């Protein structure tokens, strides 16, 4: 059965989970569109940051001597490999003699015998390759990323951002009503309103423009009603709810993304506690899977997780993450609650 996630009733903002089948090259077609997943990677800031953060933590290498001599450093190689794995739930490598190359997941495919092929420009190229994937109950051939259950939230936030862009560009919805009491606007006033709201009111660069209005007649009044305040509040709540669901799907501690809730403020070891759980439940099991994969293809590596027990408080932990290249200075300031 095909499942279709839609962010709106029309348009192309949808994502389909389909039944697996053979494509025109006789290879197994994944049950989801890899190109669509890559587009989603750029569609939401928190989604993208969660993937990058996990890739940085997972590629924290202790011994990568067998990966020396490649076109990238061992750390760079592992980060690129794991970034593919986190975006697509699938990652591929090509083994060419003593060299190891990353096959972009967009181009990686397998047949029924689980042999690896590169599909490029409608051509299939057999490779001496290996395939690592996160298990999916929907497939015997491909894996799935952690966030697949949060697709609708990602798509909805993408649609919300597009809506906001259209609003600032075109004043896409009415947010103000001009109400005449005991009077009616004449044709000259109506034309003036049309001219003002069409040429002076659209776009963020037209903010704080002024219009002068007059009303004739006894007890005549003009008032302006704001129609958008309640709607904007609901809009903000929707985006925050979707943000929280996206982060939860990735399993990333919110504080690692600089998100703090009022009930959690004041603890000096909150980040440390969250990262400890994240390590035990997500990072360490995945690192063991990645180590097993490279060991099985003759390129053994040793990865290391962040030992949170060696840090006294959050500030010391965040300093260690910056020193290991996992966080930037600006990200560290955000996590600790300082202004950027």
Secondary structure, 3 states (H helix, E strand, C coil): CCEEEECCCCCCCEEEECCCEECCCCCEECCCCHHHHHHHHCCCHHHHHHHHHHHHHHCCEEECHHHCCCCCCHHHHHHHHHHHHHHHCEEEEEEECCEEEEECCCCEEECCCCCEEEEECCEEEECCEEEEECCCCCCCCCCCCHHHHHHHHHHHHHHHHHHHHHHHHHCCCCCEEEEEECCCCCHHHHHHHHHHHHHCCCCHHHCCCCCCCCCCCCCCEEEEEECCHHHHHHHHHHHHHHHHHHHHHHCCCHHHHCCCCHHHCCCCCHHHHHHHHHHHHHHHHHHHHHHHHHHHCCCCCEECCCCHHHCCCHHHHHHHHHHCCCCCHHHHHHHCCCCC
